[in-house]
Amino acid sequence: MYQRKVQITGGATFFVTLPKVWAERIGLSAGMVVTLMPNDSGALLLVPERLLGENRCSIAMGDLGYNRLQREVISKYIVGYDVIEVVGTRIRPDQRRTVREIAQALVGLEILEETQKTVVLHSVVNVKDFPVQRTLHRIFDITQAMLNDAVTAFVNRDEELARDVVERDGDVDRLVLLVSRQFSLLLRDLLIEEDVELSRLGFLLYHTVADQLERVADHAAKVSQATLALKAPLKEAIECKFKEMAASSDSVLARAVQAFEEQDTELANAVLDEKERGERLFAAARLTLPDDQPEDAQPISIAMDSLLRIREYGFNIAEHALDVPTPQASTEA
């Protein structure tokens, strides 16, 4: 940390000197342009011209299997690299197909160059092309549809619909990874705040809510997998209670997301007021109802537990709706 005294020149202009060590380290020289950017906290950020060629990385292909290579590419994608180069002494056709399949699972990552020794992936997505508000709403739409279809599949033992729900989980994952990438870019390049029109704290909340919705989608897929394990149709009492639990979870989730998107603290508090009233009823049903159909006790317990988890994620989102920062009024010099 550096400290400087504010000085005045010409009787009207405030100025401070820049630390020489810092300026030399980043290559700052006379005549270069720096950007001064105020943020919501009242701080003024000084950002030098962006240096070219830094936003690139490489991954050694070697004998990496699909899962390891996928983790490597996703981690570089999330960190915010624009160019990811996969290199090897000779990349086999099956390895190229693996790279291509991984790239297709990530929003905006395209193969723009290939040689015998390299496959170069470029991120062609601009943060302005995918406003986080719109992306979050799309994540919710997919997640809610997955939940509703998972409940329908479980009640009707519809294995085809259950498998379809499981497949759609990948659509949510792609969008959540995109939000994670945008958040990393925002942390690395503070000027992106102007592009996303959100402070870092505000974007953090969107990132956190997207993560909660991803977990909801995971549990919708889990309910669908439980459907495939059912040995008999649900008994009427279990079916009725399951539908009631599902409706409650869906209502909590939908209103929590609405409260977050609309920054409606009254609605958020109304959702949170339901938390204690329903937890005991959910817990009791989860423990007692599987006993009414012992041959399917495990999948019924799994599905009911997932509904309870989904409800809890809804409450988490409602709490985040209370945390949305109110932008401070700014003045321009």
C-alpha positions in Angstrom: 0.0 0.0 0.0 1.2 3.5 -0.9 0.3 6.7 0.7 0.5 10.2 -0.9 -0.4 13.7 0.2 -3.0 15.5 -1.9 -1.5 18.7 -3.4 -3.0 21.6 -5.2 -1.6 23.3 -8.3 -2.9 26.5 -9.9 -5.1 27.1 -7.0 -7.8 24.7 -8.3 -6.4 21.3 -9.4 -5.8 18.5 -7.0 -3.0 16.1 -7.8 -1.0 13.2 -6.3 2.2 11.6 -7.5 2.3 7.9 -8.6 4.8 5.5 -6.9 7.8 5.0 -9.2 8.3 1.3 -8.3 4.7 0.5 -9.2 4.8 2.6 -12.4 7.9 0.9 -13.6 6.6 -2.6 -12.8 3.5 -2.2 -15.0 5.4 -0.3 -17.7 3.8 3.1 -17.2 5.6 5.9 -19.0 5.1 9.5 -19.8 2.3 10.1 -22.3 0.4 6.9 -21.5 -3.3 7.2 -20.6 -4.8 6.0 -17.3 -8.5 5.8 -16.4 -9.9 7.2 -13.2 -13.0 5.4 -12.2 -15.2 6.1 -9.1 -17.1 3.2 -7.6 -20.0 2.8 -5.2 -17.8 2.8 -2.1 -16.6 6.3 -2.9 -13.1 5.1 -3.8 -11.4 6.3 -7.0 -9.7 3.5 -9.0 -6.7 4.3 -11.2 -6.5 1.8 -14.1 -3.5 1.9 -16.6 -3.9 1.0 -20.2 -4.6 -2.7 -20.6 -1.5 -4.7 -21.5 -1.9 -6.9 -24.6 -1.0 -10.6 -24.6 -1.6 -11.3 -21.0 -5.0 -12.9 -21.3 -3.7 -16.2 -22.7 -2.8 -19.6 -21.2 -1.8 -23.0 -22.4 -2.6 -26.6 -21.3 -0.3 -29.5 -21.9 -2.4 -32.3 -23.5 -0.1 -35.2 -22.7 -2.2 -38.2 -21.7 -4.9 -36.2 -20.0 -8.2 -38.1 -19.9 -11.6 -36.4 -20.6 -12.4 -35.5 -17.0 -9.0 -34.0 -16.2 -8.9 -32.1 -19.5 -12.4 -30.8 -18.9 -11.5 -29.6 -15.4 -8.4 -27.8 -16.8 -10.4 -26.1 -19.6 -13.3 -25.1 -17.4 -10.9 -23.6 -14.7 -9.2 -21.5 -17.3 -12.5 -20.4 -18.8 -13.9 -19.4 -15.4 -10.7 -17.5 -14.5 -11.4 -15.4 -17.6 -8.7 -16.3 -20.2 -9.7 -15.2 -23.7 -7.3 -17.7 -25.4 -6.8 -21.3 -24.2 -4.2 -23.2 -26.1 -4.1 -27.0 -25.8 -0.6 -28.2 -26.8 1.1 -31.5 -27.3 3.8 -33.2 -29.3 1.0 -34.6 -31.6 -2.7 -34.3 -30.7 -4.6 -37.4 -31.8 -8.0 -37.2 -33.6 -9.8 -38.6 -30.5 -8.1 -35.9 -28.4 -9.3 -33.3 -30.8 -12.9 -34.6 -30.5 -12.6 -34.4 -26.7 -11.4 -30.8 -26.9 -14.3 -30.0 -29.3 -16.9 -31.6 -27.0 -15.6 -29.7 -24.0 -15.7 -26.4 -25.9 -19.2 -27.0 -27.0 -20.3 -27.3 -23.4 -19.1 -23.8 -22.6 -20.9 -20.6 -23.8 -18.9 -18.7 -26.4 -15.8 -20.9 -26.5 -14.9 -21.7 -30.1 -12.0 -23.6 -31.8 -10.5 -21.0 -34.1 -7.1 -22.6 -34.9 -5.8 -26.2 -35.2 -2.5 -27.7 -36.0 -0.9 -31.1 -35.4 0.5 -29.8 -32.1 -2.2 -27.3 -30.9 -5.9 -26.6 -30.6 -6.6 -23.0 -29.8 -9.8 -22.1 -28.1 -11.0 -18.5 -28.2 -13.8 -17.0 -26.0 -15.9 -14.9 -28.4 -18.4 -13.7 -25.8 -18.5 -10.1 -24.7 -20.0 -9.4 -21.3 -22.4 -7.0 -22.9 -23.9 -9.8 -25.0 -25.1 -11.7 -21.9 -26.3 -9.3 -19.2 -26.2 -11.2 -15.9 -29.8 -10.1 -15.1 -31.1 -11.8 -18.2 -28.8 -14.8 -17.8 -30.0 -15.3 -14.2 -33.7 -15.2 -15.3 -33.0 -17.8 -18.0 -31.3 -20.0 -15.4 -34.4 -19.7 -13.2 -36.7 -20.5 -16.1 -34.8 -23.7 -17.0 -34.5 -24.7 -13.3 -38.2 -24.2 -12.6 -39.2 -26.2 -15.6 -36.9 -28.9 -14.6 -38.4 -29.0 -11.1 -42.0 -29.1 -12.4 -41.2 -31.8 -14.9 -39.2 -33.8 -12.3 -42.3 -33.8 -9.9 -44.6 -34.9 -12.8 -42.2 -37.6 -13.8 -41.9 -38.9 -10.2 -45.7 -38.9 -9.6 -46.4 -40.6 -12.9 -43.3 -42.8 -13.0 -42.5 -41.2 -16.4 -39.0 -42.5 -17.1 -38.6 -40.7 -20.5 -39.5 -37.3 -18.9 -37.2 -38.1 -16.0 -34.2 -38.7 -18.3 -35.0 -35.5 -20.2 -34.8 -33.5 -16.9 -31.4 -35.0 -16.1 -30.1 -34.0 -19.6 -31.3 -30.4 -19.1 -29.1 -30.0 -16.0 -26.2 -29.4 -18.4 -28.0 -26.3 -19.8 -28.0 -24.8 -16.3 -24.4 -25.7 -15.8 -23.3 -23.9 -19.0 -25.0 -20.6 -18.0 -23.8 -20.7 -14.4 -20.2 -21.2 -15.6 -20.7 -18.2 -17.9 -21.8 -16.1 -14.8 -18.7 -17.4 -13.0 -16.5 -16.3 -15.9 -18.0 -12.9 -16.0 -17.5 -12.4 -12.2 -13.8 -13.4 -12.5 -13.4 -10.9 -15.4 -15.0 -8.2 -13.3 -12.5 -8.9 -10.4 -9.6 -8.8 -12.8 -10.6 -5.8 -14.9 -12.5 -3.2 -12.9 -13.5 -1.2 -16.0 -15.9 -4.0 -16.8 -18.2 -2.6 -14.1 -19.2 -0.1 -16.7 -20.1 -2.8 -19.2 -22.1 -5.0 -16.7 -23.6 -1.9 -15.0 -23.2 -3.6 -11.7 -20.7 -3.1 -8.8 -18.6 -6.1 -7.8 -20.8 -6.5 -4.7 -23.9 -6.5 -6.8 -22.5 -9.0 -9.3 -21.4 -11.2 -6.4 -25.0 -11.5 -5.3 -26.1 -12.5 -8.8 -23.3 -15.1 -8.9 -24.3 -16.5 -5.5 -28.0 -16.7 -6.6 -27.0 -18.4 -9.8 -25.1 -21.0 -7.7 -28.1 -21.6 -5.6 -30.3 -22.2 -8.7 -27.7 -24.6 -10.0 -28.1 -26.6 -6.8 -31.9 -26.5 -7.3 -31.4 -27.9 -10.8 -29.1 -30.7 -9.4 -31.9 -31.7 -7.0 -34.5 -31.7 -9.7 -32.2 -34.1 -11.6 -31.9 -36.1 -8.4 -35.7 -36.4 -8.1 -35.7 -37.6 -11.7 -33.0 -40.2 -10.9 -35.1 -41.4 -8.0 -38.0 -41.8 -10.5 -36.0 -44.4 -12.4 -35.5 -46.4 -9.1 -39.3 -46.6 -8.3 -40.6 -50.2 -8.3 -44.3 -49.4 -8.0 -46.7 -46.5 -8.5 -46.9 -44.1 -5.6 -49.7 -44.7 -3.1 -52.4 -42.0 -3.0 -51.4 -40.5 0.4 -47.7 -40.3 -0.7 -48.6 -38.8 -4.0 -50.8 -36.1 -2.4 -48.2 -35.2 0.2 -45.4 -35.2 -2.4 -47.4 -32.8 -4.6 -48.1 -30.5 -1.7 -44.4 -30.4 -0.7 -43.4 -29.8 -4.3 -45.9 -26.9 -4.7 -44.6 -25.3 -1.5 -41.0 -25.6 -2.6 -41.8 -24.2 -6.1 -43.7 -21.3 -4.5 -40.9 -20.4 -2.1 -38.3 -20.5 -5.0 -40.4 -18.5 -7.5 -41.2 -15.7 -5.0 -37.6 -15.6 -3.7 -36.3 -15.1 -7.2 -38.9 -12.5 -7.9 -38.0 -10.7 -4.7 -34.3 -10.7 -5.7 -34.9 -9.6 -9.3 -37.2 -6.8 -8.3 -35.3 -5.9 -5.1 -38.5 -6.3 -3.2 -37.6 -6.5 0.5 -41.2 -6.9 1.6 -41.7 -10.0 -0.6 -38.3 -11.4 0.6 -39.3 -11.0 4.2 -42.8 -12.5 3.5 -41.0 -15.6 2.0 -38.6 -15.9 5.0 -41.5 -15.7 7.4 -42.6 -19.1 6.1 -39.4 -20.8 6.9 -40.0 -22.0 10.5 -43.7 -22.8 9.9 -43.0 -25.3 7.2 -39.7 -27.0 8.3 -41.3 -29.2 10.9 -44.0 -30.4 8.5 -41.5 -31.1 5.8 -39.2 -33.0 8.2 -42.1 -35.1 9.5 -43.4 -36.1 6.1 -39.9 -37.0 4.9 -39.4 -39.3 7.8 -42.9 -41.0 8.0 -44.3 -41.3 4.5 -41.7 -43.7 3.1 -42.8 -46.2 5.6 -46.2 -46.4 3.8 -44.4 -47.8 0.8 -41.4 -49.7 2.1 -40.3 -51.3 -1.2 -39.7 -47.7 -2.5 -38.6 -46.1 0.8 -35.2 -45.1 -0.6 -36.2 -43.2 -3.8 -39.2 -41.6 -1.9 -36.9 -40.4 0.8 -34.4 -39.1 -1.7 -37.0 -37.2 -3.6 -38.6 -35.7 -0.5 -35.2 -34.7 0.8 -34.5 -32.9 -2.5 -37.8 -31.0 -2.2 -36.7 -29.8 1.3 -33.3 -28.8 0.0 -34.9 -26.8 -2.9 -37.1 -25.0 -0.4 -34.0 -24.1 1.7 -32.2 -22.8 -1.4 -35.3 -20.6 -2.0 -34.9 -19.1 1.5 -31.2 -18.5 0.8 -32.1 -16.5 -2.3 -34.7 -14.5 -0.3 -32.0 -13.6 2.2 -29.8 -12.4 -0.7 -32.7 -10.2 -1.9 -32.3 -8.3 1.4 -28.5 -7.8 0.7 -28.8 -6.1 -2.7 -26.8 -2.8 -2.4 -28.5 0.5 -3.1 -26.4 2.5 -5.5 -25.0 5.7 -4.1 -25.7 8.9 -6.0 -22.6 9.9 -8.0 -21.3 13.2 -9.2 -19.1 13.8 -12.2 -16.3 16.3 -12.2 
